[in-house]
């Protein structure tokens, strides 16, 4: 179904708003993807904070103008599926990578992060980024480690001082 001018303007405005807020973008070729595969991918996208959209490249090109994703404008060719990570940078990469495991027709075409256009192979790097919960857990471990080391040092010093005081007293009793 062809869109009229006002509908195209709405799509561009919506996509521009998403692009302005997104952490990363993965564009993938999707030709040959079944309806059930696309539906499953959309469901996962909603659950993981990924905005997934199939839109004409000319509209996507207009929408990313003025955002950090403007670097992809010249690489937008062929039918593409756009996945914008809204909550964490790696979410779109994980979505496309996981969906491609069961769908040989779905292929990442490009990755964009922080104003840089990266080749499709970087979808693996993007997908390997920790989730927000994993990153917070790693941070908590890093912050807790010095505290536990400090506690061990304090205990060792206390044990040493406790043992050190008894030795001179015993030595005095023996003399």
KEPAKOL-424857 format. One record per residue (C-alpha): x, y, z; residue number from 1. Coordinates in nm, 2 decimals. Example, Ala and Ser with C-alpha at 12.3 -4.5 7.8 and 13.67 -1.06 7.14 Angstrom:
2
<u=1.23, v=-0.45, w=0.78, kedren=1>
<u=1.37, v=-0.11, w=0.71, kedren=2>
//
This chain:
175
<u=0.00, v=0.00, w=0.00, kedren=1>
<u=0.14, v=0.33, w=-0.11, kedren=2>
<u=0.16, v=0.61, w=0.15, kedren=3>
<u=0.04, v=0.96, w=0.08, kedren=4>
<u=0.25, v=1.26, w=0.16, kedren=5>
<u=0.11, v=1.32, w=0.51, kedren=6>
<u=0.16, v=0.95, w=0.60, kedren=7>
<u=0.52, v=0.97, w=0.48, kedren=8>
<u=0.58, v=1.28, w=0.69, kedren=9>
<u=0.44, v=1.10, w=0.99, kedren=10>
<u=0.67, v=0.80, w=0.93, kedren=11>
<u=0.98, v=1.03, w=0.89, kedren=12>
<u=0.89, v=1.22, w=1.21, kedren=13>
<u=0.84, v=0.90, w=1.41, kedren=14>
<u=1.16, v=0.75, w=1.28, kedren=15>
<u=1.36, v=1.08, w=1.34, kedren=16>
<u=1.23, v=1.08, w=1.70, kedren=17>
<u=1.35, v=0.72, w=1.75, kedren=18>
<u=1.68, v=0.79, w=1.58, kedren=19>
<u=1.74, v=1.09, w=1.81, kedren=20>
<u=1.70, v=0.87, w=2.12, kedren=21>
<u=1.86, v=0.54, w=2.00, kedren=22>
<u=2.19, v=0.40, w=2.11, kedren=23>
<u=2.26, v=0.19, w=1.80, kedren=24>
<u=2.12, v=0.09, w=1.47, kedren=25>
<u=2.14, v=-0.24, w=1.28, kedren=26>
<u=2.00, v=-0.25, w=0.93, kedren=27>
<u=1.94, v=-0.60, w=0.79, kedren=28>
<u=1.83, v=-0.75, w=0.46, kedren=29>
<u=1.50, v=-0.94, w=0.53, kedren=30>
<u=1.38, v=-1.05, w=0.19, kedren=31>
<u=1.24, v=-1.40, w=0.22, kedren=32>
<u=1.16, v=-1.38, w=0.59, kedren=33>
<u=0.83, v=-1.54, w=0.67, kedren=34>
<u=0.54, v=-1.36, w=0.84, kedren=35>
<u=0.58, v=-1.59, w=1.15, kedren=36>
<u=0.95, v=-1.51, w=1.17, kedren=37>
<u=0.89, v=-1.14, w=1.14, kedren=38>
<u=0.61, v=-1.16, w=1.40, kedren=39>
<u=0.84, v=-1.35, w=1.64, kedren=40>
<u=1.11, v=-1.09, w=1.58, kedren=41>
<u=0.87, v=-0.80, w=1.65, kedren=42>
<u=0.76, v=-0.96, w=1.97, kedren=43>
<u=1.12, v=-1.00, w=2.09, kedren=44>
<u=1.20, v=-0.65, w=1.98, kedren=45>
<u=0.91, v=-0.51, w=2.20, kedren=46>
<u=1.04, v=-0.71, w=2.50, kedren=47>
<u=1.40, v=-0.60, w=2.46, kedren=48>
<u=1.35, v=-0.23, w=2.39, kedren=49>
<u=1.43, v=-0.24, w=2.02, kedren=50>
<u=1.23, v=-0.03, w=1.77, kedren=51>
<u=1.19, v=-0.25, w=1.46, kedren=52>
<u=1.06, v=-0.10, w=1.13, kedren=53>
<u=1.05, v=-0.18, w=0.76, kedren=54>
<u=1.05, v=0.15, w=0.58, kedren=55>
<u=1.16, v=0.28, w=0.24, kedren=56>
<u=1.53, v=0.38, w=0.24, kedren=57>
<u=1.45, v=0.74, w=0.11, kedren=58>
<u=1.22, v=0.79, w=0.42, kedren=59>
<u=1.48, v=0.64, w=0.65, kedren=60>
<u=1.75, v=0.86, w=0.50, kedren=61>
<u=1.54, v=1.17, w=0.57, kedren=62>
<u=1.46, v=1.05, w=0.92, kedren=63>
<u=1.83, v=1.00, w=1.02, kedren=64>
<u=1.94, v=1.34, w=0.88, kedren=65>
<u=2.07, v=1.55, w=1.17, kedren=66>
<u=2.12, v=1.25, w=1.40, kedren=67>
<u=2.43, v=1.04, w=1.48, kedren=68>
<u=2.30, v=0.79, w=1.23, kedren=69>
<u=2.33, v=1.02, w=0.94, kedren=70>
<u=2.65, v=0.83, w=0.85, kedren=71>
<u=2.43, v=0.54, w=0.71, kedren=72>
<u=2.25, v=0.75, w=0.45, kedren=73>
<u=2.47, v=0.64, w=0.15, kedren=74>
<u=2.46, v=0.28, w=0.25, kedren=75>
<u=2.09, v=0.24, w=0.25, kedren=76>
<u=2.01, v=0.03, w=-0.06, kedren=77>
<u=1.78, v=-0.26, w=-0.11, kedren=78>
<u=1.50, v=-0.38, w=0.11, kedren=79>
<u=1.61, v=-0.32, w=0.47, kedren=80>
<u=1.47, v=-0.38, w=0.82, kedren=81>
<u=1.58, v=-0.11, w=1.07, kedren=82>
<u=1.64, v=-0.21, w=1.43, kedren=83>
<u=1.71, v=0.08, w=1.67, kedren=84>
<u=1.83, v=0.00, w=2.03, kedren=85>
<u=1.64, v=0.23, w=2.27, kedren=86>
<u=1.74, v=0.10, w=2.61, kedren=87>
<u=2.09, v=-0.05, w=2.56, kedren=88>
<u=2.34, v=-0.04, w=2.27, kedren=89>
<u=2.36, v=-0.42, w=2.22, kedren=90>
<u=1.99, v=-0.50, w=2.21, kedren=91>
<u=1.94, v=-0.46, w=1.83, kedren=92>
<u=2.26, v=-0.66, w=1.76, kedren=93>
<u=2.14, v=-0.94, w=1.98, kedren=94>
<u=1.79, v=-0.93, w=1.82, kedren=95>
<u=1.92, v=-0.95, w=1.46, kedren=96>
<u=2.19, v=-1.21, w=1.54, kedren=97>
<u=1.95, v=-1.44, w=1.73, kedren=98>
<u=1.68, v=-1.41, w=1.46, kedren=99>
<u=1.93, v=-1.48, w=1.19, kedren=100>
<u=2.02, v=-1.82, w=1.35, kedren=101>
<u=1.68, v=-1.96, w=1.25, kedren=102>
<u=1.65, v=-1.75, w=0.93, kedren=103>
<u=1.92, v=-1.77, w=0.67, kedren=104>
<u=1.74, v=-1.49, w=0.47, kedren=105>
<u=1.80, v=-1.24, w=0.74, kedren=106>
<u=2.15, v=-1.08, w=0.71, kedren=107>
<u=2.29, v=-0.78, w=0.89, kedren=108>
<u=2.39, v=-0.52, w=0.63, kedren=109>
<u=2.53, v=-0.24, w=0.85, kedren=110>
<u=2.58, v=-0.13, w=1.21, kedren=111>
<u=2.59, v=0.23, w=1.34, kedren=112>
<u=2.70, v=0.33, w=1.68, kedren=113>
<u=2.80, v=0.67, w=1.82, kedren=114>
<u=2.81, v=0.84, w=1.47, kedren=115>
<u=3.03, v=0.56, w=1.32, kedren=116>
<u=2.92, v=0.34, w=1.03, kedren=117>
<u=3.05, v=-0.02, w=1.09, kedren=118>
<u=3.05, v=-0.32, w=0.86, kedren=119>
<u=2.79, v=-0.59, w=0.91, kedren=120>
<u=3.04, v=-0.82, w=1.09, kedren=121>
<u=3.03, v=-0.58, w=1.38, kedren=122>
<u=2.68, v=-0.70, w=1.47, kedren=123>
<u=2.85, v=-0.98, w=1.66, kedren=124>
<u=3.05, v=-0.73, w=1.86, kedren=125>
<u=2.74, v=-0.53, w=1.93, kedren=126>
<u=2.55, v=-0.84, w=2.03, kedren=127>
<u=2.83, v=-0.93, w=2.27, kedren=128>
<u=2.78, v=-0.61, w=2.47, kedren=129>
<u=2.64, v=-0.68, w=2.82, kedren=130>
<u=2.28, v=-0.61, w=2.89, kedren=131>
<u=2.20, v=-0.33, w=3.14, kedren=132>
<u=2.15, v=-0.59, w=3.42, kedren=133>
<u=2.48, v=-0.76, w=3.34, kedren=134>
<u=2.67, v=-0.43, w=3.33, kedren=135>
<u=2.52, v=-0.33, w=3.67, kedren=136>
<u=2.62, v=-0.67, w=3.81, kedren=137>
<u=2.98, v=-0.63, w=3.68, kedren=138>
<u=2.99, v=-0.28, w=3.83, kedren=139>
<u=2.87, v=-0.41, w=4.17, kedren=140>
<u=3.14, v=-0.68, w=4.17, kedren=141>
<u=3.41, v=-0.43, w=4.08, kedren=142>
<u=3.29, v=-0.19, w=4.36, kedren=143>
<u=3.25, v=-0.48, w=4.61, kedren=144>
<u=3.60, v=-0.62, w=4.55, kedren=145>
<u=3.80, v=-0.34, w=4.71, kedren=146>
<u=3.57, v=-0.34, w=5.01, kedren=147>
<u=3.61, v=-0.72, w=5.06, kedren=148>
<u=3.99, v=-0.68, w=5.01, kedren=149>
<u=3.99, v=-0.40, w=5.27, kedren=150>
<u=3.79, v=-0.62, w=5.51, kedren=151>
<u=4.05, v=-0.91, w=5.47, kedren=152>
<u=4.34, v=-0.67, w=5.53, kedren=153>
<u=4.17, v=-0.53, w=5.84, kedren=154>
<u=4.11, v=-0.88, w=5.97, kedren=155>
<u=4.46, v=-0.99, w=5.89, kedren=156>
<u=4.60, v=-0.68, w=6.08, kedren=157>
<u=4.37, v=-0.75, w=6.37, kedren=158>
<u=4.48, v=-1.11, w=6.38, kedren=159>
<u=4.84, v=-1.02, w=6.36, kedren=160>
<u=4.81, v=-0.76, w=6.64, kedren=161>
<u=4.61, v=-0.99, w=6.86, kedren=162>
<u=4.88, v=-1.26, w=6.81, kedren=163>
<u=5.16, v=-1.01, w=6.84, kedren=164>
<u=5.05, v=-0.89, w=7.19, kedren=165>
<u=5.02, v=-1.24, w=7.34, kedren=166>
<u=5.37, v=-1.33, w=7.24, kedren=167>
<u=5.55, v=-1.06, w=7.45, kedren=168>
<u=5.32, v=-1.13, w=7.75, kedren=169>
<u=5.41, v=-1.51, w=7.73, kedren=170>
<u=5.77, v=-1.42, w=7.69, kedren=171>
<u=5.76, v=-1.20, w=8.01, kedren=172>
<u=5.58, v=-1.48, w=8.20, kedren=173>
<u=5.85, v=-1.73, w=8.10, kedren=174>
<u=6.14, v=-1.51, w=8.22, kedren=175>
//
